[in-house]
């Protein structure tokens, strides 16, 4: 059973301002919810349409109707469960390994995929500009497929974050940068900046970049405008780890 007030409160978490006000966010789907339960994220409540083997206290889980789940879901097609978690406090960023920096990434799917890539390639910290899409946006949480629990995502003024890191090597991705496949990467740590989907890296951040890199096009026509930022991140991370 879920009350009208609970429905209203959970639906409000679809919006960033209420997620910040209540310090809560939602996660949907058994895999994502279980991944977060296995982490340090603190559960408030789970709503399910059938009995699922979640190892939580009985007062923390409610069986509700499919119609009620649709009312609180942020997905176009509701899953079989939705959980509400407390938003954790941001942790300090460690720059002892590669760190990815996102300069105004706006698409939730891109951010979620980049978080999954960071998890895959062992990148523990991700720094984001204030204008980057909220990591606790339901679509971002869904796209991470649970990797959110293993990657520390921090927001703030990106230029300030880069300057205060005192990192020597700041790589930036540009169309006219050095070919990543021909670039000798001898560093074992640094920052890699990925730019906005439409405008790339901003002028302010570009001035902080110490090395410009690019992914070359091999097509005969050379007419492809650009790679999706998540695709580009996967190639860059793969090459950094290979090197």
N, C-alpha and C positions, 0 to 999 in steps of 0.2 A: 504493500500500500504506500502510495506517495501522495502527500497533500497538495492542495493548490499552491500554498505558500512555498513548499519545497520545490515544486515545478517552476514557480516564478523565480526563485533564488538560483536554481541550477541553470535555467535559461539565461539569466543575467550574466553568467560566467562565459557566455559566448562573446561578451564584449570586454575589451581590455580594461576599461575603467573600473568595472565591477570585479574583475579578477584581482586588480590591485587593491581595491577597497576591502575585499573579503580575504585576500591572501589565499585564494583557492583557484584551482583549475580542474578541468575535466579530462578524462582519458576514456577512450572507447575501444571495445574489442578485447576478447579474453587474453590474447597474447600481450598486447600493450599493457593491460592492467596487471597481469601477472609479473611482467618485467619490473614494473614500478613497485609492486608489492615486495619483490625480492631485493629491492634497493633500500636506501635510507629515507625515501619519500614517506611522509606520514599520511596514512589513509584517514579520510573523514567518513566516507560511506560508499558502498557499492549497491547499485540497482541492477537486478538481473531479471530476465524473463523466464529463466529455467534454473534449476539447481546446477550450479557449476562448482567444481572442486577447489574453491578458493579457501585457503587455510586462514580464516579471519574469525574474530569473535562474532557470535550470532547476532549481536545487536548492531553490528557494523554492516550487515547485508540485508537487503529487502528484495523480495520477489514482487515484481510489478507486471502490469499488462503490457503487451506490445504497443498498444496505443499510447500509454503513458510514457513508454521509453521513446517513442517517436517525438513526443512533445518536448522532451528534454535533450534529445540528441542534436548534435551539430552537423551530422552527416545527412546526405540526401537519402541514403538508405540506412536506417538504424541497424546497429549490430545487436547482439544479444545481451550486452552489458555495458554499463557506464559507471565509472567511479569518479568520486570527487577526492582530490588530494590537496594537502596544504602546499603552498608555494614555498620551496626551501630558500634559505638565505644564500645569496651569491657567495661563492668561495673565492679566496685569493687566487689570482692567476700565477702559475709558475711558468717561467720562460726558459726552463732547462731543456726543452725539446722544441720542436716546431709548434707554432701556434697559428691558427687561421684567424684572419681578421676580415670581417664583412662590412663593406662600405655601402650601407643603405640597400640591403637585399629586401625586396618587398613581397616576393611570392612565398606563401607558406610552404608549398610543396618543395621549393628549392631549399629553404632553410632546413626543413625536416630531412631531406635527402643529404644535405651537407653534414648534418649532425650524425647521420648513419655512417657516412664516409669517414668522419673523424673517428668514430668508434671502431670501424673496420681497420683503419690504418694506425690506430693507437695514438691519435691526437687527443689529448685529455682536456685541452682548453681552447675555447672559441670566444674571441672578443668581437663585439658588435657595436656599430654606431647606434645612437639613440633612435634613429629613424628606421632601423632594421625591424622587420616584422617581429612581433612578440613571440618568444619561444613557447609561451603557454597558450597561444592561439590553438584551438582544438584541431585545426587542420595540420598545424606544425607537429603537435603531439602525435597525431595519427601517423604522419609521414615518417616520424623517427622510428616507429615500430619498437619502441622500448629503449633505443640507444640514448635517449634523453637522460636516463638514469646513470649513464657512464661518461658523459661529457659535460664539463663545467662551462656554462654559457653566461657571459658577463656583458652588461650593457653600459654605455657611457659615451662621452665625447671621444671619438675614435682617435683623433689627432693627439689628444692628451694621453690616452692609454698607450699609444705607440711611443710617444716621447718619454713618458715616465717608466716604460719598460727598460730603457737604456740598452735595448737590443741592437747589436751592431749590424745585423743583416736583415733588411726589410725588402722582401721581394714583392713586386707588383705585377699583375697580369695585364698586358697591353697587346693590341694587335700588332704593334711595331717593335715588340720586345725581342730579346735574344731567343733563338730557337731552344726550347726546353730540352730537346733531345741532343743538342750539341753544346749544352751548357754544363760545365763541370761544377757539380755541387759538392764542395768539400766541407761545407759547414754541417754541423750536426744539430744546429738549432737556429731559430730565427722566426720571423713573422712573414706569412704569405698573405697578401691582401687580394681579396676578390671583390670586384666592383659591382655596382648596380646593374640590373638586367638591361636597362635601356641606355644609361649614360656612362657606364664603366666607373673607373676610379675618379673621385673628385679631385679638383686642382689642389686643394689643401692637403689631401693625403698623398697625392702624387709627389709633392715636394719632399715628403719624408721617405720616399722609396729610394733605396740604394742600388737596386738592380731590377731592370725591366725584363720580364720574360714573356714568352708567348708560345702558343701551340700552333705549329705551322699547318697550313692547309695543303692537302695532297691531291685534291680533285683537279681534273684537267681544266675545268672552266674557271676555277678560283673565284666563284661567285657566291659561295656561302657567306652570309653576312657575319655570323659569329656562332659560337657554341653556347648552349645553355650553361648558365653559371655552375650548376651542380655537376654537369658533365665535365666542364673544364676543371673543376675542383678534383674530380676523381682522377683525371689524367695527371694533374700537377702532383697530387699526393703520391700517386703510384710511382712517378718518376723520382720524387724526392726520396722515397723509401728505397727504391732500387739503387739509387746513387749512394 
